[in-house]
Each structure stands twice: as C-alpha cells, then as structure tokens.
Amino acid sequence: MSYDVVIVGAGPIGLFLACELGLQGVPTVVLERRTEIDPTLKAGGVAGRGADTLIRRGVVELLGDLPSIADMTGGRKPGADSLQMKTATAGSPPRGHFAGLWILRGGTTPGGAPIIAGQQVIEAALEKRAIELGADVRRGHALTGIDQDDTGVTIAVAGPEGPYELRAGWLVGCDGGRSAVRKLTGFAFPGDDGVITGHQALVDVDDPDFFPRGWHRTEHGLLVHGPMPQRVLAVEFDGPPVDRSAPVTREELQASLRRLSGTDVTVTAVHSATRFTDNTRQAETYRTGRVLLAGDAAHVHPPFGGQGLALGLGDAVNLGWKLAAQVSGQDRDGLLDTYTTERHPAAARVLHNTRAQVALLAPGPRVDALRDIFTALASTDEANRLLTDLMADLDLRYEVDVDHPLAGRYCPDLPLTVAEGATSVAELSRSGRPLLLDLDDRADVRDAAGPWAGRIEIVTARTEEAPAPAVLVRPDGYVAWAGEDADGLRHACARWFGTRA
C-alpha cells in the first residue's frame, strides 16, 4: 500500500509528529522496532518551550495526576554541601541550573511551568492521541531498507510476521541518536566524540545515605543523588564507554559510585540503568530528497539541562504543518526547506551550550576557578536572563522578514475575550490551525486575510496591553506577522499559507 507519510520511531518525537500531521488531516504509519514503550529511566519531565508546546496542544490534560517536586523527593532536601545549596542565591530560589550551577532565576519571556512527567507517561499519552487522529502505530516493526526516487520512498520493514514493503510519499526518521533512517539515507553527521562516561540509574544500595543528596562535583567527576530516593547520576571524565550497547551491570554501576563518592557503597539491586557519553553531533541538513530527520535522529548532545525532549518537540511542531502543506499540494514554494533553515540553528545552540556545560563540570582546580568567575558573571541580571532564556529556548527568533519586535518570536499566551467569552492563545491553538488575532477590531486586517479564511482561523478579540493591533500566528506558535499593514499581512499569508484558498 502507499501512504503519504511514514514515521520511523514511536518515541515522543515520532508520536508527537504523528499527532501534528493528524491535526492537519494527514494520517501516518509509525514504525517502531520495540514491541512496547521502553521502560528504561529517561527524561523526568519537560520545561521551557517544550512544556508550552504540549500545553498548547492539550496534551497535559492526557497525562493524569502528575507528581509534585515534593512527591518526587520524598521531602528530602539537597545536602548542605550540594551544588544546589552552595550556588543558589539567597532569597532568589533558582528555576534551573547551568552545569550544576543553580543560578537561573527567570527569563525575559514567560514560559510554561515544567511538566513533571516521566517520558514513558508522555509517550503513552501521545500514542493514544496519535491513534485517535488516524495514525497506524506498528510496534515490533523494524526498518531494514530505504530506496527513494523523485516520487516517493520504498521502505523495507521486518515485521512480526515477516518482511514487507511500504511505499510512502515522505519518510521521517524520529528513531533516536543511532538512527537507522539517517544511516541508510547517508546524512552527514559531523561532530565531536565524547570525553565522559555517564550512568543514570534507579538502584538500591546498602546505605541509602551513602552520599548527600543533590549535585556534587568530586575528584573524578559528577555525582548526583536524587531527586527521587533511588536515582543516581554518575559521570566520570575518563573517556567514552568502550561499548555503549552492552548491558549496564550492577558491578559497573557500583564501581563508578565508589570512585565518585569515595565510599564502599554496595549496590544491592538495579531497577533501571542507562549509559551515555557527551558525543555531540548534528546532521548537516534535515532533509535529503523525500527523507527528513527530527529529534535525536537529527542531533545528539549531552543530557545536561534536560533540553533534548523540548528540542525534539520543537522539531516536530515546526515540521508537522509544513510537511502537511507539501503533502496536500498547496502552493508554498520552499516552505519545507524552512524546516532545516529554522531548526538547524536552534539545535546548534543546544549543542553549543551542552559542550560548555561539560567543560564546566570537569573536575580540577582550573575548572574550579572558571566556575567561580562564571558564577559571579551569571549573578548579574542581564547574564542570568541570557542563560535562562537560552536553556529554556525562550529567546529563539525565526527570520520572517517582518519589521516588528514580536515577529518571528513565540506568541505569548495572551488572555483573550471573544464574543463567546474568555479564552486564550493556548486554547485557540489546540486545533493546530494558523491564527489571525485581530486585537483592535480592524476590518481592513480581516478583509486582507479573508481569501485565506479556509486555512486560517480569524479571531476578533480583546486583551489588555495588546502587543500589536493584529498578530498572525503560525501553527507552531511563532508569529509570522504583527502590526496593522494589510499589504504586509497578505504577503505573510501567501508566504506561509500558500495561494488563496
């Protein structure tokens, strides 16, 4: 059979992309080699723009009752000698850290509150939503070959009942850092090899208080105990793992914990464990012909700062509506190419800041001195805002060729009053359609957008301190145009949403 889009990888990015395409009326096939959601310890939540993205699509309501930080920690606070306690500024509770320096106070742009939900919980909710929107999620189906031509892609698959082929107009690899799609297609993936060996695990130990809670730089690297009672993060600067694919053993974890803590702690049970390094790479382009990459398939980096899930969600929400437009044959020359143009620099920023965090986490007196100076600089308001915005992706701006301070930036979640009552940008974003917010009752603006009414939701609303008389918001939440120039609005509609409906 032939399909418009096949996605490889049923992790959170592949499933969210399937949801985005489903909202645009494009059902997908999602191939996943695993037979069930991977239970291995992964991201414990998502913050910044990633949280905003899930909130605006209504995914948070699907996650059930979420734990609080107090629930996760069991009420246990970081030790007095932890990096949390030593680097946080008195009277200014930090919102986050940079390289274990708990100094980030807040950003220049409001961001959604962090969503404290395990990656598996998010995946389960996204899979249910994707299926409701028409996706065919096939678990236990592994990609084995790709053959593309000018009209589509032939995909070889090893399924539970034997090999078969799919024909698709487009193929998207969301299959992680070791992406088969990327390798089989031949995407260049330059970058740096790792210098660390890290382990993240949930373990039982003979002495639960073998090491103080919190983040600690030690003689050999980094040891994090918590926030959940059984969680440990152990990072040693002794080179990358010899074999990242080998099972993580109890003895391996125990040896690392002993070296880092300087104790004789004994690991009595391992409930979940992963091994990682700071291998940092990025595909030179996110599209080759009819094959595209998103999430970790397109970029890999160290996990410090927890930016990977949010970055991948940003890829998916940027790509979904653009790929749907390509599938539908709407006249938008070059629109799909803006996926790489916009998202490649966004990922490069994350790769850059995680490289810096690895350098600042290394042990030794020289790095001690650098951290002291860095902390002093970051205590200034301007530097602190810069770091906070960088880590949460709050300052990202796309080039949209519109001369307005809001253009190209993420549209704030304005509270709105419409004829039917109170609403907000977030609530209006649930459908995944573009929005024209007429905030000054401008008939000329509404008339200018009228020819696109079949594609754009035109909303006349009131809000206090409107950022512009009218705002055109793309499906990914970023502002394509703002102001009152009707001709400029027509140009923006044609550029992003095609010829008139």
C-alpha positions as CSV (number, residue, x, y, z in Angstrom):
1,M,0.0,0.0,0.0
2,S,1.0,3.6,-0.5
3,Y,0.9,6.2,2.3
4,D,1.5,10.0,2.4
5,V,4.0,9.8,5.4
6,V,5.7,7.1,7.2
7,I,7.5,7.9,10.5
8,V,10.2,5.6,11.9
9,G,10.3,5.8,15.7
10,A,7.5,5.8,18.2
11,G,9.2,7.8,20.9
12,P,7.8,11.1,22.0
13,I,9.0,13.0,18.9
14,G,7.7,10.5,16.3
15,L,4.4,10.2,18.1
16,F,4.0,14.0,18.5
17,L,4.8,14.4,14.8
18,A,2.1,11.9,14.0
19,C,-0.3,14.0,16.1
20,E,0.7,17.2,14.4
21,L,0.2,15.6,10.9
22,G,-3.1,14.1,12.1
23,L,-4.4,17.6,13.1
24,Q,-3.7,18.7,9.6
25,G,-5.6,15.8,8.1
26,V,-2.6,13.6,7.2
27,P,-2.7,10.1,8.7
28,T,0.6,8.4,9.2
29,V,2.1,5.0,9.7
30,V,4.5,4.9,12.6
31,L,7.1,2.0,12.7
32,E,8.7,1.1,16.0
33,R,11.2,-1.8,16.4
34,R,10.3,-2.2,20.1
35,T,7.2,-4.1,21.0
36,E,6.3,-1.8,23.9
37,I,7.3,1.5,25.4
38,D,10.9,1.4,26.6
39,P,10.8,1.3,30.5
40,T,14.4,2.5,30.9
41,L,14.9,5.6,33.0
42,K,14.8,8.6,30.8
43,A,13.6,12.2,30.9
44,G,11.6,13.0,34.1
45,G,9.8,16.0,32.5
46,V,9.9,18.8,30.0
47,A,10.3,22.5,30.5
48,G,10.5,25.8,28.6
49,R,9.1,25.8,25.1
50,G,8.7,22.1,25.2
51,A,6.2,22.4,28.0
52,D,4.5,25.3,26.2
53,T,4.1,23.1,23.1
54,L,2.4,20.3,25.0
55,I,0.2,22.7,26.9
56,R,-1.0,24.4,23.7
57,R,-1.9,21.1,22.1
58,G,-3.8,20.0,25.2
59,V,-1.5,17.0,25.9
60,V,-1.1,17.9,29.6
61,E,-4.7,17.0,30.3
62,L,-4.0,13.5,29.0
63,L,-1.2,12.8,31.5
64,G,-3.4,12.3,34.6
65,D,-2.4,13.4,38.1
66,L,1.2,14.5,38.0
67,P,3.6,14.4,41.0
68,S,5.0,17.5,42.6
69,I,8.7,18.0,43.3
70,A,7.9,17.2,46.9
71,D,6.3,13.9,45.9
72,M,9.4,13.0,43.8
73,T,11.9,13.8,46.5
74,G,10.0,12.3,49.4
75,G,10.6,15.6,51.2
76,R,14.4,15.1,51.3
77,K,16.3,18.3,50.6
78,P,19.8,18.6,49.0
79,G,22.7,18.3,51.4
80,A,24.4,21.5,52.7
81,D,27.5,20.8,50.5
82,S,25.5,20.2,47.3
83,L,25.8,22.5,44.3
84,Q,22.2,23.5,44.8
85,M,22.9,24.9,48.3
86,K,26.3,26.3,47.5
87,T,25.4,28.2,44.3
88,A,21.8,29.3,44.7
89,T,21.4,33.0,45.6
90,A,19.8,33.6,49.0
91,G,16.3,35.0,48.6
92,S,16.1,34.0,44.9
93,P,15.0,30.4,44.5
94,P,16.6,29.1,41.3
95,R,14.4,27.8,38.5
96,G,17.2,25.8,36.9
97,H,20.9,25.2,36.6
98,F,23.7,25.6,34.1
99,A,26.5,22.9,34.6
100,G,25.3,22.3,38.1
101,L,25.3,26.0,39.0
102,W,21.8,26.5,40.4
103,I,21.7,30.2,39.5
104,L,19.0,30.6,36.8
105,R,16.3,32.8,38.3
106,G,13.9,33.5,35.4
107,G,13.7,34.6,31.8
108,T,12.6,37.7,29.8
109,T,9.7,35.8,28.3
110,P,7.1,33.8,30.3
111,G,7.4,30.1,29.7
112,G,5.1,27.3,30.7
113,A,5.6,25.7,34.1
114,P,7.7,22.5,33.8
115,I,5.7,19.3,33.2
116,I,6.8,16.8,35.8
117,A,6.0,13.6,33.9
118,G,8.2,10.6,33.0
119,Q,8.9,10.2,29.3
120,Q,7.0,6.9,29.3
121,V,3.9,8.7,30.6
122,I,4.2,11.3,27.9
123,E,4.8,8.6,25.2
124,A,1.7,6.7,26.3
125,A,-0.5,9.8,26.1
126,L,0.9,10.8,22.7
127,E,0.4,7.3,21.3
128,K,-3.2,7.3,22.3
129,R,-3.7,10.8,20.8
130,A,-1.9,9.9,17.6
131,I,-4.1,6.8,17.1
132,E,-7.2,8.9,17.7
133,L,-6.0,11.2,15.0
134,G,-5.6,8.4,12.5
135,A,-2.1,7.1,12.9
136,D,-1.3,3.4,12.4
137,V,1.3,2.7,15.1
138,R,3.0,-0.6,14.4
139,R,5.2,-1.9,17.2
140,G,7.7,-4.7,16.6
141,H,8.3,-3.4,13.0
142,A,11.9,-2.6,12.2
143,L,13.2,-0.5,9.3
144,T,15.7,-2.5,7.2
145,G,16.0,-0.6,3.9
146,I,15.2,2.7,2.1
147,D,15.0,3.3,-1.6
148,Q,13.8,6.8,-2.6
149,D,13.1,8.3,-6.0
150,D,11.5,11.5,-7.3
151,T,8.0,10.5,-6.4
152,G,8.4,8.8,-3.1
153,V,10.2,6.3,-0.8
154,T,10.1,2.5,-0.8
155,I,10.6,1.2,2.8
156,A,11.7,-2.3,3.7
157,V,10.4,-3.5,7.0
158,A,10.9,-6.6,9.2
159,G,7.6,-7.2,10.9
160,P,6.4,-9.9,13.4
161,E,5.0,-11.9,10.5
162,G,7.9,-11.4,8.2
163,P,9.4,-8.8,5.8
164,Y,7.3,-6.5,3.8
165,E,7.5,-3.2,1.9
166,L,5.7,0.2,2.3
167,R,5.5,2.9,-0.3
168,A,5.3,6.5,1.0
169,G,5.4,10.0,-0.3
170,W,7.7,11.0,2.6
171,L,9.7,9.3,5.3
172,V,10.7,10.9,8.6
173,G,13.3,9.5,10.9
174,C,12.5,10.0,14.6
175,D,14.4,6.9,15.6
176,G,17.0,8.4,18.0
177,G,20.7,9.1,18.1
178,R,21.6,5.9,16.3
179,S,19.0,6.5,13.7
180,A,18.7,3.8,11.0
181,V,17.0,6.3,8.7
182,R,19.9,8.7,9.0
183,K,22.5,5.9,8.3
184,L,20.6,4.2,5.5
185,T,20.0,7.5,3.7
186,G,23.5,8.7,4.1
187,F,23.0,12.0,6.0
188,A,26.3,13.6,7.0
189,F,26.5,13.7,10.8
190,P,29.6,15.6,11.9
191,G,30.6,16.4,15.4
192,D,32.7,15.5,18.4
193,D,33.4,12.2,20.2
194,G,32.7,12.1,23.9
195,V,35.1,12.5,26.8
196,I,32.9,11.2,29.6
197,T,31.2,8.0,30.7
198,G,27.9,8.6,32.4
199,H,25.4,6.4,34.1
200,Q,21.8,7.2,35.1
201,A,20.1,4.6,37.2
202,L,17.5,3.7,39.8
203,V,19.2,1.5,42.4
204,D,19.0,0.0,45.9
205,V,22.1,0.4,48.0
206,D,23.2,-1.0,51.3
207,D,23.3,2.6,52.8
208,P,20.7,5.0,51.4
209,D,22.7,7.9,52.9
210,F,26.0,6.8,51.4
211,F,26.3,10.3,49.9
212,P,24.5,13.5,50.5
213,R,21.5,14.4,48.3
214,G,22.0,16.8,45.4
215,W,24.6,17.6,42.8
216,H,28.3,17.2,43.7
217,R,31.5,17.7,41.8
218,T,34.1,15.3,43.1
219,E,37.7,14.4,42.4
220,H,36.7,12.2,39.5
221,G,33.6,13.8,38.1
222,L,30.0,14.4,38.9
223,L,27.7,12.5,41.3
224,V,24.0,13.3,41.6
225,H,21.9,11.6,44.3
226,G,18.2,12.3,43.8
227,P,15.8,13.9,43.4
228,M,14.0,10.6,43.8
229,P,15.4,8.5,46.6
230,Q,16.8,5.7,44.4
231,R,18.1,7.8,41.5
232,V,21.8,8.3,40.9
233,L,23.7,10.1,38.1
234,A,27.4,9.2,37.9
235,V,29.7,11.0,35.4
236,E,33.4,10.3,35.1
237,F,35.8,12.2,32.9
238,D,37.7,9.1,31.8
239,G,36.8,8.9,28.1
240,P,33.7,7.5,26.4
241,P,32.3,4.0,27.0
242,V,34.1,1.1,25.2
243,D,30.7,-0.4,24.3
244,R,27.6,1.8,24.8
245,S,25.3,-1.0,23.7
246,A,26.5,-3.6,26.3
247,P,24.1,-4.1,29.2
248,V,24.8,-2.0,32.3
249,T,25.8,-4.3,35.1
250,R,25.5,-3.9,38.8
251,E,29.2,-4.2,39.2
252,E,29.9,-1.4,36.7
253,L,27.5,1.0,38.5
254,Q,28.9,0.1,41.9
255,A,32.5,0.7,40.8
256,S,31.6,4.1,39.4
257,L,29.6,5.1,42.5
258,R,32.6,4.0,44.7
259,R,35.1,6.0,42.7
260,L,33.0,9.2,42.7
261,S,31.8,9.0,46.3
262,G,35.0,7.7,47.9
263,T,32.9,5.2,49.9
264,D,32.5,1.4,49.9
265,V,28.8,1.6,48.9
266,T,27.3,-1.6,47.7
267,V,24.6,-1.7,45.0
268,T,22.1,-4.4,46.0
269,A,19.7,-4.1,43.1
270,V,19.4,-2.2,39.8
271,H,15.9,-1.3,38.7
272,S,16.8,0.7,35.6
273,A,20.1,1.9,34.2
274,T,21.4,3.7,31.1
275,R,24.9,4.5,29.9
276,F,25.7,7.7,28.0
277,T,28.5,10.0,26.8
278,D,28.8,13.6,25.6
279,N,29.0,12.6,21.9
280,T,27.8,15.8,20.2
281,R,26.8,15.7,16.5
282,Q,24.3,17.3,14.1
283,A,23.1,16.4,10.7
284,E,24.3,18.9,8.1
285,T,20.7,19.1,6.7
286,Y,17.4,17.7,8.0
287,R,16.2,16.8,4.5
288,T,17.6,14.7,1.7
289,G,15.0,14.4,-1.1
290,R,11.9,12.9,0.5
291,V,13.5,11.8,3.7
292,L,13.6,14.0,6.8
293,L,15.0,13.8,10.3
294,A,13.7,15.1,13.6
295,G,14.7,14.8,17.3
296,D,17.8,12.9,18.3
297,A,18.0,11.4,14.8
298,A,19.0,14.9,13.6
299,H,21.1,16.0,16.6
300,V,22.7,14.4,19.7
301,H,24.2,16.1,22.7
302,P,24.9,15.6,26.4
303,P,21.8,15.5,28.6
304,F,22.8,18.3,31.0
305,G,20.0,20.8,31.4
306,G,17.3,18.3,30.1
307,Q,17.0,20.1,26.8
308,G,16.7,17.1,24.4
309,L,13.0,16.3,24.7
310,A,12.0,20.0,24.3
311,L,14.3,20.4,21.4
312,G,12.8,17.4,19.6
313,L,9.2,18.6,20.3
314,G,10.2,21.9,18.7
315,D,11.3,20.0,15.6
316,A,8.1,18.1,15.3
317,V,5.8,21.1,15.8
318,N,7.8,23.0,13.2
319,L,7.8,20.2,10.7
320,G,4.3,18.9,11.0
321,W,2.3,21.7,9.4
322,K,5.0,22.3,6.7
323,L,5.1,18.7,5.7
324,A,1.3,18.5,5.7
325,A,1.2,21.5,3.3
326,Q,3.6,19.7,1.0
327,V,1.5,16.5,1.1
328,S,-1.7,18.5,0.3
329,G,0.0,20.1,-2.8
330,Q,-0.6,23.7,-1.6
331,D,1.5,26.2,-3.4
332,R,4.2,27.3,-0.9
333,D,7.5,27.2,-2.7
334,G,10.4,26.5,-0.4
335,L,8.2,26.1,2.7
336,L,9.5,22.7,3.6
337,D,13.1,23.9,3.3
338,T,12.5,26.4,6.1
339,Y,12.3,23.4,8.4
340,T,16.1,22.9,8.2
341,T,16.7,26.7,8.0
342,E,14.9,27.3,11.2
343,R,15.6,24.2,13.3
344,H,19.2,23.6,12.5
345,P,20.4,26.8,14.3
346,A,18.0,26.0,17.2
347,A,19.7,22.7,17.8
348,A,23.2,24.1,17.2
349,R,22.6,26.4,20.2
350,V,21.8,23.4,22.4
351,L,24.9,21.5,21.2
352,H,27.0,24.6,22.0
353,N,25.7,25.2,25.5
354,T,25.9,21.5,26.4
355,R,29.6,21.4,25.3
356,A,30.1,24.4,27.6
357,Q,28.4,22.6,30.5
358,V,30.6,19.5,30.1
359,A,33.7,21.8,30.3
360,L,32.4,23.5,33.4
361,L,31.6,20.2,35.1
362,A,35.0,18.7,34.7
363,P,37.0,18.1,37.9
364,G,40.1,20.1,38.9
365,P,41.3,23.4,40.3
366,R,41.4,25.2,37.0
367,V,37.7,24.5,36.4
368,D,37.0,25.4,40.0
369,A,38.4,28.9,39.2
370,L,36.4,29.1,36.0
371,R,33.2,28.2,37.8
372,D,33.8,30.9,40.4
373,I,34.2,33.6,37.8
374,F,31.3,32.2,35.7
375,T,29.0,32.2,38.8
376,A,29.9,35.8,39.5
377,L,29.2,36.9,36.0
378,A,25.9,35.0,35.9
379,S,24.7,36.7,39.0
380,T,24.1,39.9,37.0
381,D,20.6,40.3,35.8
382,E,21.4,40.6,32.1
383,A,23.7,37.4,32.1
384,N,21.2,35.5,34.2
385,R,18.3,36.3,31.8
386,L,20.5,35.3,28.8
387,L,21.3,31.9,30.3
388,T,17.8,31.2,31.4
389,D,16.3,32.1,28.0
390,L,19.0,30.0,26.3
391,M,18.3,26.9,28.4
392,A,14.5,27.2,28.0
393,D,14.6,28.3,24.4
394,L,12.7,31.4,25.3
395,D,14.7,33.8,23.2
396,L,14.5,31.9,19.9
397,R,13.6,34.0,16.9
398,Y,13.0,32.9,13.4
399,E,13.6,35.1,10.3
400,V,10.2,36.0,8.9
401,D,11.1,39.3,7.1
402,V,8.7,41.4,9.2
403,D,9.8,44.5,11.0
404,H,8.0,44.2,14.3
405,P,9.5,43.2,17.7
406,L,7.1,40.3,18.0
407,A,7.6,38.9,14.5
408,G,9.5,35.6,14.5
409,R,9.1,35.1,18.2
410,Y,6.9,32.8,20.2
411,C,3.5,34.3,20.6
412,P,2.8,34.9,24.3
413,D,-0.2,33.1,25.8
414,L,-2.4,36.2,25.8
415,P,-5.7,36.0,27.8
416,L,-8.4,36.9,25.3
417,T,-12.1,37.9,25.4
418,V,-14.1,36.9,22.3
419,A,-17.8,37.1,21.6
420,E,-18.3,33.7,23.3
421,G,-16.4,34.6,26.4
422,A,-12.9,34.2,27.8
423,T,-10.3,32.2,26.1
424,S,-6.5,32.3,25.4
425,V,-3.9,31.8,22.7
426,A,-3.2,28.4,24.2
427,E,-6.8,27.3,24.0
428,L,-7.2,28.6,20.4
429,S,-4.0,26.7,19.5
430,R,-5.5,23.2,20.2
431,S,-6.6,22.7,16.6
432,G,-3.2,23.3,15.1
433,R,-4.5,25.9,12.6
434,P,-2.9,29.2,12.0
435,L,-4.5,32.1,13.9
436,L,-5.1,35.7,12.9
437,L,-5.7,37.6,16.2
438,D,-7.5,40.9,15.4
439,L,-6.9,42.7,18.7
440,D,-8.1,46.2,17.5
441,D,-11.3,45.4,15.6
442,R,-9.6,46.1,12.3
443,A,-11.9,45.3,9.4
444,D,-9.2,46.0,6.9
445,V,-7.0,43.4,8.5
446,R,-9.8,40.8,8.5
447,D,-10.6,41.6,4.9
448,A,-6.9,41.2,3.9
449,A,-6.8,37.7,5.4
450,G,-10.3,36.8,4.1
451,P,-9.0,34.9,1.0
452,W,-7.2,32.5,3.4
453,A,-10.2,32.0,5.7
454,G,-10.3,28.3,4.8
455,R,-6.8,27.8,6.2
456,I,-6.5,30.5,8.9
457,E,-8.8,30.9,11.9
458,I,-9.6,34.6,12.1
459,V,-10.4,35.7,15.7
460,T,-11.6,39.1,16.8
461,A,-10.6,39.5,20.4
462,R,-9.7,41.9,23.2
463,T,-6.8,41.7,25.5
464,E,-5.1,44.1,27.9
465,E,-1.9,45.6,26.6
466,A,-2.1,44.1,23.2
467,P,1.4,43.6,21.7
468,A,0.2,44.7,18.3
469,P,-3.1,45.7,16.6
470,A,-3.1,42.2,14.9
471,V,-1.0,39.1,15.1
472,L,-0.6,36.2,12.6
473,V,0.4,33.1,14.5
474,R,1.8,30.0,12.7
475,P,0.7,26.5,13.8
476,D,4.0,26.1,15.7
477,G,3.2,29.1,17.9
478,Y,5.6,31.6,16.3
479,V,4.5,34.9,14.9
480,A,4.6,35.2,11.1
481,W,3.4,38.8,11.1
482,A,2.3,41.5,13.5
483,G,1.1,45.1,13.0
484,E,-1.6,46.8,11.0
485,D,-0.3,46.9,7.4
486,A,-2.8,44.9,5.4
487,D,-0.4,44.5,2.5
488,G,2.2,43.1,4.8
489,L,-0.4,40.6,6.1
490,R,-1.3,39.5,2.6
491,H,2.3,38.9,1.9
492,A,2.8,36.8,5.1
493,C,-0.3,34.7,4.4
494,A,0.9,33.9,0.9
495,R,4.4,33.1,2.1
496,W,3.4,30.8,4.9
497,F,0.0,29.5,4.0
498,G,0.1,29.4,0.2
499,T,-2.0,30.8,-2.6
500,R,-5.6,31.8,-1.7
501,A,-7.9,29.0,-0.8
